[in-house]
Every structure is written in C-alpha cells, then in structure tokens.
Amino acid sequence: MTQRLLVALFLTVAALPAAAGERGARLPRLCPQDAPSGVRLPDRPDCREAPPAAVRATAPGFVDLGNGTALRVSGRAVYEMGYTGR
C-alpha cells in the first residue's frame, strides 16, 4: 500500500512540470498603431486600422473624452490684477 502511494505521488509530481510546459504561447496583442512612441513593431495582418469615428456635434461646454464619456466644462474664471481692497 505504501509503495503504491509513493509511486502515485512520484508520478503526480513528475507530471506537473510537463503539464506546465504544454501551454500554448500567447500571441502578442500590441498592434503597431498602439505601440508607444519610439517603439517600432512589424506589421501584423490581424491588426487593422480602425475606421475614423464620425464627428458629432456636441453641446457647447461638453468635451468628448472617447468611449462614450463626455466632460462638461462650465463656470467662470476671474483674475484680478492690481486690485487693492481699500
């Protein structure tokens, strides 16, 4: 019984590194147009240029940040120079 347990344990431990090495290699997901500045990547056929997004008219004071996110900018800014409160 002890010999069977030791053999089973040995086979299990021996199979673990083999199973870890059989994973498929991950394909790089970075496309040339997404690379940081200064980095050059070869062209990949699965990377396509995205069609330009249609420019939509937005209400005054809204800035489109992309991904369906808009920022509303409103209010006043005042700068007074040379004012003495006497």
C-alpha positions as CSV (number, residue, x, y, z in Angstrom):
1,M,0.0,0.0,0.0
2,T,2.8,2.4,0.9
3,Q,4.7,1.6,-2.3
4,R,1.6,2.3,-4.4
5,L,1.1,5.6,-2.6
6,L,4.8,6.6,-3.2
7,V,4.6,5.6,-6.9
8,A,1.3,7.6,-7.4
9,L,2.9,10.6,-5.6
10,F,6.1,10.3,-7.7
11,L,4.1,10.2,-11.0
12,T,1.9,13.1,-10.0
13,V,5.0,15.3,-9.1
14,A,6.7,14.2,-12.3
15,A,3.7,15.2,-14.5
16,L,3.3,18.7,-13.0
17,P,6.3,20.3,-14.9
18,A,5.3,18.6,-18.1
19,A,1.7,20.0,-17.9
20,A,3.0,23.5,-17.1
21,G,5.2,23.4,-20.2
22,E,2.4,22.4,-22.6
23,R,0.6,25.7,-22.5
24,G,0.3,27.4,-25.9
25,A,2.3,30.5,-26.4
26,R,0.4,33.7,-26.1
27,L,0.2,35.9,-29.2
28,P,1.3,39.5,-28.7
29,R,-1.7,41.8,-28.5
30,L,0.1,45.1,-29.2
31,C,-0.6,46.4,-32.7
32,P,1.9,48.8,-34.4
33,Q,-0.5,51.7,-34.2
34,D,-0.9,51.1,-30.4
35,A,2.8,51.0,-29.6
36,P,4.3,53.8,-27.5
37,S,6.3,56.4,-29.3
38,G,9.8,55.3,-30.2
39,V,8.8,51.6,-30.5
40,R,8.6,50.1,-33.9
41,L,6.7,46.8,-34.4
42,P,6.4,44.8,-37.6
43,D,3.0,44.9,-39.4
44,R,0.6,42.2,-38.3
45,P,-2.3,41.1,-40.6
46,D,-4.7,40.8,-37.7
47,C,-4.2,44.5,-36.7
48,R,-6.5,46.7,-38.8
49,E,-6.8,50.4,-38.8
50,A,-10.0,51.4,-37.0
51,P,-12.4,53.4,-39.2
52,P,-12.4,57.1,-38.1
53,A,-15.2,57.8,-35.7
54,A,-17.9,60.1,-37.0
55,V,-17.6,63.6,-35.7
56,R,-20.8,64.5,-33.9
57,A,-21.9,67.9,-32.9
58,T,-21.8,68.3,-29.2
59,A,-23.5,70.9,-27.0
60,P,-21.4,73.9,-26.0
61,G,-19.3,73.2,-22.9
62,F,-19.0,69.4,-23.5
63,V,-15.8,67.7,-24.4
64,D,-15.9,64.2,-25.8
65,L,-13.2,62.0,-24.0
66,G,-14.0,58.9,-26.0
67,N,-15.5,55.6,-25.1
68,G,-18.9,57.3,-24.6
69,T,-17.5,59.6,-21.9
70,A,-18.2,63.3,-22.0
71,L,-16.9,66.1,-19.7
72,R,-19.0,69.2,-19.0
73,V,-16.9,72.3,-18.6
74,S,-18.8,75.3,-17.3
75,G,-18.4,78.2,-14.9
76,R,-16.5,81.4,-14.7
77,A,-12.9,82.2,-14.0
78,V,-11.8,85.6,-12.8
79,Y,-8.4,87.0,-12.5
80,E,-7.9,90.4,-10.9
81,M,-4.6,92.2,-11.0
82,G,-3.6,95.3,-9.2
83,Y,-6.7,95.4,-7.1
84,T,-6.3,96.9,-3.6
85,G,-9.3,96.4,-1.4
86,R,-9.2,99.9,0.3
